[in-house]
Amino acid sequence: MAIEHVAVERLSEQFQRIRSLSEKLASKLQNEDTIIQAMPDVSPPKWHLAHTTWFFERFILKEKNPSYTPYNDQFDYLFNSYYETIGSYHPRHSRGVLSRPSMNDVYKYRRHVDDGILQLLEDYDDELPQQIHDLIEIGLQHEQQHQELLLTDVKYNFSCNPLLPKFAEEKSDNDSNTKSETTFVNREGGLVEIGFTGVGFSFDNERPRHKVWLEPYKLASHPVTNGEYIAFIEAGGYDQPEHWLSDGWATVKKEKWKHPLYWRKTEDGWYTFTLRGEKKLNLDEPVCHVSFYEADAFARWSGKRLPTEAEWEHAMSSVARDGNFVESEDYHPVVDESLSSSAFKKAYGDVWEWTSSPYTSYPKSKPLEGALGEYNAKFMCNQIVLRGGSCATSKSHIRSTYRNFFPADKRWQFSGLRLAEDLS
């Protein structure tokens, strides 16, 4: 099956737009910023720029264009992330030691591969095979994921610097915006369907659409705010084991957690580090940079629980995908809820919302064939699902069926929570 000319032209424009955003984000950094890796979970910005380029080169140009000349054969080892079926790769925890290639060389690499992809699209024009179209599309979705990771990783790297550098300059804040009161919205449940269906892109972990049974439940109209979370802290939540899962309590004691990541208590109140520098904590903003353990403990302390991913998707499937995304250039959760016309506020954007669901495959789900089968399925162990996107997510990347996933103790992502409870 071949793709028609208009669709090929649209894909070419999409390719250039998404690839340029990566470089727009990176342009806010100094060269010295691009090599830093402050912990094994984060990657240097330079690596993100090179790895996303390697993805297009390795899975498309090297496989589908016999005349393609690789930019540098050694990059296949340096910038493979975890694809065991392709070959060995540089250890993740050592990405920060790669002073070379230089940033200039990485940008030349990007130009080389971009030219190759655009030439490939031009050569096929109105006869682009469906398989190549799909590979380019997943490459673009992959790049959008790394754009978000670039921001979260830069934030963590900068937070470790006593100078507290700013990724972006101050923007008019939203402190004057008022938040409406949180209520709980009743949902009937029953036999419902979740999972992706229809046209457009989806990852293999979102399919197939299938039936699940939901008991009646209530879901909060808003994500939990900083002010609500402070009440948990001040009530001794981090010192009371009865609220915590066993692994969570062990982590709290080991890591000496007393508050969310990036928070700092002073005589005049709480402050938080943001990509625009440190600022006084706005009590009405959605709380973020909490682990699943902290989200679950807060929910238990509140007498509520976290929603399952099926409950979240069932409730939010008809909510418009409007919100605070990376396009807003806030790079931080905001109070403003004017974009949310639904009963559920901030369902999309601002913060990823932890669910109570382990990351597992859907019934009859099948990974992609070949090396790309490693993209999602190999991580379906010891991970928890998050939904909804964040202030670092692209609006065109998110949908109600999208399943993000992280280990229960991770906090450097823009992760928050929304409460649920059973409807008696």
N, C-alpha and C positions, 0 to 999 in steps of 0.2 A: 504493500500500500504506500502511495506517495502523497506528500503534503503539497497542497496547492500554493501558488506563488504568494498570495496575500498572507497566508499563514507563515510562510518562510520569512517574508519581509517583517512581519510582526515579531517573530522570534529573534531576528537579527537586531531589531530595535530594543527588545527586552534584554537581550544579551549585553548590549552596549550600556544600557541604563543601569543594570544591576552591577556589572563589573565596575562601572565608574563610581558607584556609591562606595565601594570598598576603598577606593583610592581617595575619595573625598573625606572619608572618616580618617584615613591614615594621614592625610595632609595636615591634620591638626597636631600631629606629633613631631617632636624633634627626632633626628636619627638615633640619638642615644636612647630614646624611649622604646624603639622598635625591637630591641634585642632582649629586654628584661623579661625574666620568668621568675616571679617571686615565690611561687610554689609549684609543685608538679602538676596540679590541676589546670593551671593556666598555661597558655602558649604565648610566645612573643608575637606582637603584631606582624613583624616581618614574616614569621612562619605562616600565619594565617593567609597573608597575601600570596605566598609561594605555594602553599598546599592547595588552595582553591584553584590555582592555575594548573598545578600538577594533575588535579582531578580531570580537567578538560583534556589535557595532553594525554594522560595515561589511558583513559576510558574511551576517548573519541578519536583524537588525531592519530595515536599510535595503532589503534585497532581498525579504524575505518578509512585511513588515508595512507596507502602504501608509499606515496611519494613524500610524506612528511619527514622532515629532518629535525630530530630532537634538539632543543636548545643546549642541553648539557646532560649527558647520560647519567652523571652522578646524582642529579636531582631526583632520580627515581628512588634512590635510597634515602636521601635527605628529607623528602617531603611526602613520602607515603606515611599515612597516619597509623593504620592498624590492619591493613589488608594483607593477611597472612598468605592468601592464595596467590598474591602477586609476587611476594618475596619479602626479604628482610627489610628493616627500616631503622632509622635512627631512634634511640630510646626517647620516649615522650618526656621524661623528667630531665633530659639533657638538651632540649631544644634551645635553652637560653645560652648555651656555650657556642652557638654557631655565629661567630662574628662575620664569617663569610658564608655564602655570598653577600656582598654589600647590598644595601637598599637599591642603589642604582642598578645593580645587576638583576635584582628581583623585578624591578620595573621593566627592564629590558626583556626579561623572561615573560612577563605578562603581555608586553606588546607582541612578542614573537608568537605566543599561543593565541592571543586575540586575533591576530592577522590570519593564523591558520584556520580558526573556527569560522571567521567571517568569509574567508576565501572558500571554505568548504560549502557554506550556505549559498554563496554566489554561484559556485560550480554546479550545484544540484538545482538551484532555483526552484522550479515548480515540480521537480522530481525527487525531492528530499525524502528518503526512506523514513517510515514511521519510527524505526528503531533509533536512527540518529536524532530525530526530533525529540524522542523521549529521553535519550541520554543527555542532550543539551539542557532539556528542561530540568532533569534531576540535578544536573551540575549547577544550574542557577539557584535552585532551592537549597542546595548544599552551600553555595556561596552566601546566601542570605542567613543561613544558620551561623556561618563563620563571621559575618558582619556583627551579629549579636554577641558572639563569643569575643570578638575583638574588643568590643566596648566593655563587657564584663571583666575581661582579663586586664585591660588597661586600668580600669577602676581599682582592681585589687593591687596591681603593681604600684600605682600611684599612692594608694593608701599606706604602703609600706615605706614611703619616703617621708621623712620628717618635715620636708618643705610643703607637703600636701599639694602637689601640682594640680593645675586645672587642665582638663581636656578641652573644655569650651568655656568661653567667657560668660559672665552673668547675663541672664535673660530676664525680662520682666516676670516676676514670680506670680504665683496664683494664690498667695496668702489671703487675698481679699475675697476669694471665692468661698461661699458657704456650702457646707455639706448637708444634704438632707438627712433626716433621721433614718437609721437602719431599721428595717422591718423584716419579717419573715414571710415569704410567699409560699402558699400551699401548692403542692403538686400532687395530682391524684395517683401517679404511677401506673401500674398495670403492666401489660405486655407491650413493650415498646421496641423500636428498632434503633440501633446506633451503628456507627461506622459509615464510611464514605460511600456515596453512590452518585451516579450522574456523570456529567462531563467535567473536564478540568483535571488538574494534577492532584494526586494524593500519594502518600508513601505507602509501602506495602503493609506497614503496621496499622494502618487505618482501615484495612479491608479484611474480609468482605463485610458488608452490612449484615447484621444478624439481630435476632430477637433476644431481649433480656427481660426478666421480670423485676419490676421495681415496686416495693411496698410504698404506700403514700408517705410523702416526706415534705419537709419545709427547707427552703434554701434562703439564706440571708440576701437582702437586696444589695448589700455593699460588701466589699472586702473589709476585713478587720483593719482598723486604723492604728496609727502610732499611739494615740491617746488611750485607746482600749487596751493596747498591748502594755503600755506603761502601768496600767492598773494591775495587770498580772505580775509585773516585776515588783511593784510596790507591795503586793500582797504576799511576797515571798515565793513566787512561783518557781524560781530557779533553785530554791532551797528545800522544796517539798517533793520527795520522791513519789508520792502517791499519784501525781499527775503524769508521770513519765513512763514510757515503755522502758523495759530493762536496759536495752541497748542505748536508748536515749539518755537515761540517767547515768550510765557508765560514761557516755561521751561528755555530758555536762561536767561531771567530776574531773575527767581527764583533761578536758580543754579549758576548764574553769570559766565556762560561759556564764555570764550574768545579764546579758542583753543581746539584741541582734548585732550582727556584724556591722561595723562602721559607726556604731553609736559611741558617744563619749559623754559622761556626766560631769557637769561643772556646777559651780555655786549658783549660776543663773539659769540652770536647766540643762536639758539634753541637746547635744549637737550631733550631726551626722555628716559623714564625708560623702560627697557626691562628685560626679564628673565635672561639676562646676566649682569644686572646692568644698570646704567645710561650711555648713550653715546651721542655723538653729533649727531644731526639729519642729516641723509643722505637725501638730497633733491630729489634724484632720486628713493628712495624707495616708494612703494605704501603707501599712507596715510592710517592709521588704527586707530581703537578706536574712530570712529565717529558714532554718532547716525543717525538714519534715518532722523531726523529733520535737522541735519547738512549736510548730503549728499544731501538732497532735496534742501536746501538753496544754497549750492554750485552750484548745477546744474542750478538752476534758475538764480543765479548771472552770470553764464557762458553763459547764453542764450541757454542752453540745457535742458535736462530732464533726469530722471532716466529711464532705460528700464523697460518694464513690464517683469514679469517672463517668459511669453510665448516668448517674443522677445529674452530674454537671452538664453533660452533653444533651441530655433530654431537656433540661431546663433552658439551655442557652441556644439551642438549634435555631430558634426563630428570632433571636436577638441580632440586630444589625451589627456588623463588624466595624463599629465606630469607636474611636478611643485615642488614647495617648500612645502613639507608636513612634518608631525612630524618625519618621518623616516630620514629626512635630519638633524635633531637635531639642526637646526638654532633657532627655537622657536621665529622667528621674520621675517617679510617680508624682502626680499632681492631685490637687483637691478638685479641680474643675470637673463637674459631671454633666455639663451641658450637652455633650455629645451622646449621652445615654438617654434615649426617649423611652426605653423599656422600664418595666418594674425592676429589672436587674441592672444596677449601675456598674460601670467599669468591668463588664464581663470580658471585654477584650482590651488588651493594652495594659499599661501601668505595671501590673505584676502578674507573673505566672502564679496560678493558684494550685497549691498542693491538694491532691485528692487522697483518699485512703486506699487507693487501688494499686496493687503491685503491677509492674509492667510485664505483661505476658501476652502471648499471641492470641488473636481472636480465633474462634472456631473455624476450621477449614482455611485458615490463613496460610499462604505460601510465600516464602522469601523470594526475592528476585533471583534469577539464574546467574551463575557465575560469581565473580568476585563481589559484585554489588549486593549479593545475598548477605554479605557481612555488614551491610550498612546499618541495619536495625536489629535483626533477629538475634545476633550473637550477644546482645546486651540484655536479653530478657531474663535477668537473674539479679536479685538484690537491688532493684531499682523501683522507684515510686513514680507514678504518673502525675504530671502537672498539666493544667489546661489554661488556654485563654491568651497567651502571649504577654509581652511586657513592653515597657517604654523603649526597649532596645530592639524590638521585633519589627520587621517590615509589615505594613498592613496587608500587602499582597501575598504574604507568606502564611497568614494564619487563617484558620477556619474552625468551625465548631467541632470537627472530628479530629483535629490535630492533637497528637499525643507526644508531649515532651516527657522526658524521664531523667531522673538523677538519683544517685544514692541518697539515703535518708539523712546523712549528716552534712550534706553540702549546703553552703550558705552564700557563695559568692555570686550566684545568679540572682536576678531580680525576682525572687520568689516570695509570695505572701500566702494569704489564705482567705477563704470564705466559709462561714459556718453553716452547718446543716443540723437537722434533728428529725427524728421520726414524728410522723403525724399520727397522733393517737386518736 
